[in-house]
Structures are given as structure tokens and as C-alpha cells.
Amino acid sequence: MCDVGGGTTDFSLILVGEQDGDLALERVAIGDHILLGGDNMDLALARVAEQRLEQAGHRIDRWQLQTLWHQSRVAKEVLFAHADRDAHPVTVLGKGSRLIGGAIRTDLRRADLDQVLLDGFFPKVRADETPARRRPGGLQELGLPYAADPAVTRHLARFLAQQAAGASAIRRGPSGLACPTHVLFNGGVMKAEALRTRIVDVLNTWLEREGFAALDRAHVLDPQDLDHAVARGAAYYGRVRAGGRGIRIRSGASRSYYIGV
């Protein structure tokens, strides 16, 4: 399970089996709840637009940057949804007496998405590459680290390497890397086919080096309605708990709070 939402990234390994003739699901590994998601990506794109405007002689203040942040998210979603478009306009209102007439504009280009998102947040990395880490401090939930490294694929590599010994049923390669048989995506960021494709391509490179066949389309589960997937899952879980009938994912993960001094 690869879940990249607006503010967080999560990875899980789900064991699919059978119990008394019924489907049985068990979460056998869970990664850190990483503070890295679409908001970070949108801000990075906003910085690209900011630099482009400043190179044209405009000075961008913090309020205009907030607008750029929002408009960059819209531009990202439009470009990912329409493969035939090469750019999308980003407009910011002017300041003071030039609030309306002084609106300034630039474009976010598809090349920006490739450079910032694909190469920056979803780069092609080796399975033994680990994300950069910094020493945590202050009030922090255990397992909820602010990401020092923006590369989602490096966090995925670390998760598969660390969780390899978590359960005997996990398929592993010669290096000990956990090698999933299927992939299910979740989270708004994963609505972009280009990002899903990049993750599958990277994962397939790792699988082939471990001696396994690459995942084909049948093994990449079709994500349906990612905007409402969590709400539907919560409603289904509540119904199962109330009625006692249905399939629940067994797990035993817990979280605690610590103060780092």
C-alpha cells in the first residue's frame, strides 16, 4: 500500500490469505507516518514560479507566495489531467494601488513537473539508497518525523529494507528486501498517472534485480475514486464493527508521544 496524500506519506504491507474459507487481510508491516506530501510538492512548484517572476523584475511577498502555492496546485492537477497541455498560467494580483491592474502572470510548464516532481520527489533510485535524516527534537509523535529528504522513492526503499524481517510470510529477495506482489495506491497525489507509473517503474527495477518478475498491469491494483477512498473505508469499518460481519484488516500497530530534549 502506497499512500501519498496532501500532507503525509505512508507505506504498509498487507498479507492476503484465507481463513475458514473467507478472505483474510493482515497488515504485517507499517512504516513511519512521514510528513511529506502534496503540499510540499505544490510549494516547490510555487518557488519555481516565484523565481520566474522575480527574474522578470517582480518582487513576491509572503501573501503573493500563498497565492502562488494555491495556483501551482491547480496548475499541477490540470497538467497531470490533460496530457496534451504543455503549460498552465499562474496569476498573482499586484500590490497596493495596482492590486487589480497590476496582476502579474507566468506559466508552470510540464517540464517543471518533470524536474520538480518526478526528479525531485519521485526520482529513480537504487533499493539500497536511504533518505537523508536529521536528528529529531522537540515535541514529536513517535513514528511521525518531518521528512528531511523529499524523495518518496527513497522512503519507500528504506521501508522495504527495514520491514523485510517483520514477518515470515513476506516475500524477500536475496538482499533481504521485501518484494511486494501487488501495489495499491491511495491519496490525492496518486491520482496523477505519471507519478503512479514512476513508482511502479522504480519498484520493478528493484524486483528484477532481486530475481522476481516485474509487476504487470494486473498486479497494480486500479485505484478507484481516491478522493473518497478513506471516507468509504472508514464507513465500511464502522459498519463491520457495529454489525460484526465483513472483512477487517488485522493489525497491532500503536503510537506513543515523547519529548526530545
C-alpha positions as CSV (number, residue, x, y, z in Angstrom):
1,M,0.0,0.0,0.0
2,C,1.5,3.3,-1.1
3,D,-0.5,6.3,0.3
4,V,0.7,9.8,-0.6
5,G,-1.7,12.5,0.4
6,G,-1.7,16.2,0.8
7,G,0.5,16.3,3.9
8,T,1.7,12.7,4.7
9,T,3.2,9.6,3.1
10,D,2.5,6.1,4.5
11,F,3.6,2.6,3.4
12,S,2.1,-0.7,4.5
13,L,2.5,-4.4,3.7
14,I,-0.8,-6.3,3.7
15,L,-0.8,-10.1,3.7
16,V,-3.7,-11.6,1.8
17,G,-4.7,-15.1,2.8
18,E,-7.6,-17.4,3.6
19,Q,-9.2,-18.2,7.0
20,D,-12.1,-20.7,7.2
21,G,-12.8,-20.2,3.6
22,D,-13.0,-16.5,3.8
23,L,-10.7,-13.7,2.6
24,A,-8.2,-12.7,5.4
25,L,-6.2,-9.5,5.4
26,E,-3.4,-8.8,7.8
27,R,-1.2,-5.7,8.0
28,V,2.2,-7.2,8.6
29,A,4.4,-4.1,8.3
30,I,3.8,-0.4,8.6
31,G,6.2,2.4,8.0
32,D,6.6,5.8,9.6
33,H,3.8,8.4,9.2
34,I,6.0,10.7,7.2
35,L,5.2,14.4,7.0
36,L,5.7,14.6,3.2
37,G,3.0,15.0,0.6
38,G,1.3,17.1,-2.0
39,D,1.6,20.4,0.0
40,N,5.4,20.1,-0.2
41,M,5.2,19.4,-3.9
42,D,2.9,22.4,-4.5
43,L,5.2,24.7,-2.6
44,A,8.2,23.5,-4.5
45,L,6.4,24.4,-7.8
46,A,5.3,27.7,-6.3
47,R,9.0,28.5,-5.7
48,V,9.7,27.8,-9.3
49,A,7.0,30.3,-10.4
50,E,8.3,32.8,-7.8
51,Q,11.8,32.6,-9.2
52,R,10.5,33.1,-12.7
53,L,8.5,36.2,-11.7
54,E,11.5,37.7,-9.8
55,Q,13.7,37.1,-12.8
56,A,11.2,39.2,-14.7
57,G,11.6,42.1,-12.2
58,H,8.7,41.4,-9.8
59,R,9.2,41.1,-6.0
60,I,6.9,38.5,-4.4
61,D,5.8,38.9,-0.8
62,R,4.6,36.2,1.5
63,W,0.9,36.8,0.7
64,Q,1.6,36.5,-3.0
65,L,3.6,33.4,-2.4
66,Q,0.5,31.9,-0.7
67,T,-1.5,32.6,-3.9
68,L,1.3,31.1,-6.0
69,W,1.1,28.0,-3.8
70,H,-2.6,27.5,-4.4
71,Q,-2.4,28.3,-8.1
72,S,0.6,25.9,-8.5
73,R,-1.6,23.1,-7.1
74,V,-4.3,23.9,-9.6
75,A,-1.7,24.0,-12.5
76,K,-0.2,20.7,-11.4
77,E,-3.6,19.0,-11.3
78,V,-4.6,20.4,-14.7
79,L,-1.3,19.4,-16.4
80,F,-1.5,15.9,-15.0
81,A,-5.1,15.5,-16.1
82,H,-4.5,16.8,-19.6
83,A,-1.5,15.2,-21.3
84,D,-1.9,17.4,-24.3
85,R,-1.2,20.7,-22.4
86,D,2.4,21.9,-22.1
87,A,1.8,24.8,-19.7
88,H,-0.8,26.4,-17.4
89,P,-1.0,30.1,-16.4
90,V,-0.3,31.2,-12.8
91,T,-1.6,34.7,-12.0
92,V,-0.9,36.8,-8.9
93,L,-2.6,40.1,-8.0
94,G,-0.4,43.2,-7.7
95,K,0.2,45.3,-4.6
96,G,-1.4,48.5,-3.3
97,S,-3.0,50.7,-5.9
98,R,-2.0,48.2,-8.5
99,L,-4.0,45.4,-6.9
100,I,-6.1,44.7,-9.9
101,G,-4.5,46.3,-12.9
102,G,-1.1,45.2,-11.8
103,A,-1.7,41.5,-11.9
104,I,1.4,39.5,-12.9
105,R,1.5,36.2,-14.6
106,T,3.8,33.4,-15.5
107,D,3.4,29.8,-16.7
108,L,4.1,26.5,-15.0
109,R,5.3,24.1,-17.6
110,R,5.2,20.4,-18.0
111,A,8.9,20.4,-17.9
112,D,8.7,22.0,-14.4
113,L,6.6,19.0,-13.2
114,D,9.1,16.6,-14.6
115,Q,12.0,18.3,-13.0
116,V,10.5,19.2,-9.6
117,L,8.1,16.3,-9.0
118,L,9.4,13.3,-11.0
119,D,13.1,14.0,-10.5
120,G,12.8,15.8,-7.1
121,F,10.1,13.9,-5.2
122,F,10.0,10.6,-7.2
123,P,13.5,10.1,-8.5
124,K,14.8,6.8,-9.9
125,V,16.9,5.4,-7.0
126,R,18.5,2.1,-6.1
127,A,16.9,-0.1,-3.5
128,D,19.9,0.4,-1.1
129,E,19.6,4.2,-1.1
130,T,18.3,5.6,2.1
131,P,16.7,9.1,2.7
132,A,18.7,11.8,4.4
133,R,17.8,12.1,8.1
134,R,18.2,14.8,10.7
135,R,18.3,14.4,14.5
136,P,14.7,14.9,15.8
137,G,13.9,17.3,18.7
138,G,11.1,19.0,20.5
139,L,7.6,17.6,20.8
140,Q,7.1,14.8,18.3
141,E,5.0,11.8,17.9
142,L,6.9,8.6,17.6
143,G,6.9,7.5,14.0
144,L,5.9,11.0,12.8
145,P,9.1,12.5,11.6
146,Y,9.3,15.6,9.4
147,A,11.0,14.4,6.2
148,A,14.4,15.8,5.7
149,D,14.6,14.1,2.3
150,P,11.8,14.9,-0.2
151,A,12.3,11.7,-2.3
152,V,9.3,9.5,-1.8
153,T,11.1,6.6,-3.6
154,R,13.9,6.7,-1.1
155,H,11.5,6.5,1.8
156,L,9.9,3.5,0.1
157,A,13.3,1.8,-0.3
158,R,14.0,2.3,3.4
159,F,10.6,0.9,4.3
160,L,11.0,-2.2,2.2
161,A,14.5,-2.8,3.6
162,Q,13.6,-2.2,7.3
163,Q,10.4,-4.3,7.2
164,A,11.9,-7.2,5.4
165,A,12.3,-9.3,8.5
166,G,8.9,-8.3,10.0
167,A,7.1,-11.5,9.1
168,S,8.0,-14.8,7.7
169,A,5.3,-14.6,5.1
170,I,6.8,-11.6,3.4
171,R,8.4,-12.4,0.0
172,R,12.0,-11.4,0.0
173,G,14.9,-11.2,-2.4
174,P,18.5,-12.3,-1.9
175,S,19.4,-9.0,-0.3
176,G,16.6,-9.3,2.2
177,L,14.5,-6.6,0.5
178,A,10.7,-7.1,0.9
179,C,9.3,-7.6,-2.6
180,P,5.6,-6.9,-2.9
181,T,3.5,-9.0,-5.3
182,H,0.9,-6.2,-5.8
183,V,0.6,-2.5,-5.4
184,L,-2.4,-0.4,-4.2
185,F,-2.2,3.3,-4.3
186,N,-4.1,5.8,-2.1
187,G,-4.0,9.5,-1.5
188,G,-4.7,12.5,-3.7
189,V,-1.2,12.8,-5.1
190,M,-1.5,9.3,-6.5
191,K,-4.3,10.5,-8.8
192,A,-1.6,11.5,-11.2
193,E,-0.9,8.6,-13.5
194,A,2.7,9.9,-14.2
195,L,3.5,9.6,-10.5
196,R,2.0,6.1,-10.2
197,T,3.9,5.0,-13.2
198,R,7.2,6.3,-11.8
199,I,6.7,4.4,-8.5
200,V,5.9,1.2,-10.4
201,D,8.9,1.6,-12.7
202,V,11.2,2.1,-9.7
203,L,9.7,-0.8,-7.8
204,N,10.0,-3.1,-10.9
205,T,13.7,-2.2,-11.2
206,W,14.2,-3.4,-7.6
207,L,12.2,-6.5,-8.1
208,E,14.1,-7.6,-11.3
209,R,17.4,-7.1,-9.5
210,E,16.1,-9.4,-6.7
211,G,15.3,-12.0,-9.3
212,F,11.5,-11.5,-9.5
213,A,9.3,-10.7,-12.4
214,A,8.2,-7.1,-12.9
215,L,4.7,-6.2,-11.9
216,D,2.3,-6.0,-14.8
217,R,-0.9,-4.1,-15.0
218,A,-2.8,-7.0,-13.3
219,H,-0.6,-6.6,-10.3
220,V,-1.0,-2.8,-10.0
221,L,-4.5,-2.6,-8.5
222,D,-6.7,0.0,-10.1
223,P,-7.3,2.9,-7.7
224,Q,-10.9,3.9,-7.8
225,D,-12.2,7.3,-6.5
226,L,-9.1,8.3,-4.5
227,D,-11.0,11.4,-3.3
228,H,-13.4,9.4,-1.3
229,A,-11.5,6.2,-0.6
230,V,-10.6,7.0,3.0
231,A,-14.2,8.0,3.8
232,R,-15.6,4.9,2.3
233,G,-13.1,2.7,4.1
234,A,-14.0,4.4,7.4
235,A,-17.7,3.9,6.8
236,Y,-17.2,0.2,5.9
237,Y,-15.0,-0.3,9.0
238,G,-17.7,1.3,11.2
239,R,-20.4,-0.9,9.7
240,V,-18.2,-4.0,10.3
241,R,-17.6,-3.1,13.9
242,A,-21.3,-2.4,14.5
243,G,-22.6,-5.5,12.8
244,G,-19.7,-7.9,13.3
245,R,-19.9,-9.0,9.7
246,G,-17.4,-8.2,7.0
247,I,-13.7,-8.2,6.4
248,R,-11.4,-6.3,8.7
249,I,-7.6,-5.8,8.3
250,R,-5.9,-7.3,11.4
251,S,-3.1,-5.3,12.8
252,G,-1.4,-4.3,16.0
253,A,0.3,-1.0,15.5
254,S,0.4,1.6,18.2
255,R,1.8,5.1,18.7
256,S,3.2,7.0,21.6
257,Y,4.3,10.5,22.4
258,Y,7.8,11.5,23.5
259,I,9.5,14.8,24.3
260,G,13.1,15.0,22.9
261,V,15.4,17.1,25.0
